[in-house]
């Protein structure tokens, strides 16, 4: 009952914000599915996101990153107002422009240029963002073998795979501003598949470029990476980026293996075995160079 009362109270508070912005109460509609925020459409032009408890810092981060991303030419909705005073709504909230679209079933071609614009905007600084880097995967493999998730032969094979990948790209390259959660549920497209928006910047960070290709299936990464290299002004090499992407997919797949099942989630990486089986599916499909040489 308390949850229902709080939900009704929040809706009333959002309706109050909407009224101040000239939106009628009947135009306020909650959009379900957000993990970090509750979302409400305010008619056709605006959208409200209210931080859930524990995710306030993510929303604050978005407020800092979105203007920078838009300045770099990234398709993401602009900020109308942000308030963390809790005087109007009993949680930090942001009103944004509303971008219309549906979740894609395939990777939109325009995503390559969008990510190149974001990553190449190195001079557009966002103070306070976390700094992520490459993790050393060999202790992870040893731990999985000791705990019985891997046999010793497979553990050695995986360790050797990482050693070969390590020779294919430079892990000391400068980090860039990344979105951090480039996945289908954060992309909006037209019915024809044209990208209209990249949303939800709560995982933004400074990290290797390849991290923004780690939450897409490798088939989708292989489809857009050549265009990403072509649009980038950083003089990138396709084979090095591909090796980094495979490294991350393999590293994150191994890290996920001991996890408990997480039913009811829509993103493809939720089941513990999805990433490792995604690697198997990708390489079993005879991918072209440079991918075929990265096993």
TAKAWO-V295920 format. One record per run of one state. SS is the DSSP state (2 for helix, 1 for strand, 0 for the rest). FROM is the first residue (numbers start at 1). LEN is the number of residues. If there is no record, write none. Layout:
ss->SS from->FROM len->LEN
ss->SS from->FROM len->LEN
//
This chain:
ss->0 from->1 len->1
ss->2 from->2 len->19
ss->0 from->21 len->4
ss->2 from->25 len->3
ss->1 from->28 len->4
ss->0 from->32 len->5
ss->1 from->37 len->6
ss->0 from->43 len->3
ss->1 from->46 len->6
ss->0 from->52 len->4
ss->2 from->56 len->16
ss->0 from->72 len->7
ss->1 from->79 len->5
ss->0 from->84 len->9
ss->1 from->93 len->5
ss->0 from->98 len->4
ss->1 from->102 len->1
ss->0 from->103 len->8
ss->2 from->111 len->10
ss->0 from->121 len->10
ss->1 from->131 len->1
ss->0 from->132 len->6
ss->2 from->138 len->9
ss->0 from->147 len->5
ss->2 from->152 len->15
ss->0 from->167 len->9
ss->1 from->176 len->3
ss->0 from->179 len->5
ss->2 from->184 len->3
ss->1 from->187 len->3
ss->0 from->190 len->5
ss->1 from->195 len->4
ss->0 from->199 len->6
ss->1 from->205 len->3
ss->0 from->208 len->1
ss->2 from->209 len->5
ss->0 from->214 len->4
ss->2 from->218 len->14
ss->0 from->232 len->6
ss->2 from->238 len->19
ss->0 from->257 len->17
ss->2 from->274 len->11
ss->0 from->285 len->6
ss->2 from->291 len->3
ss->0 from->294 len->2
//
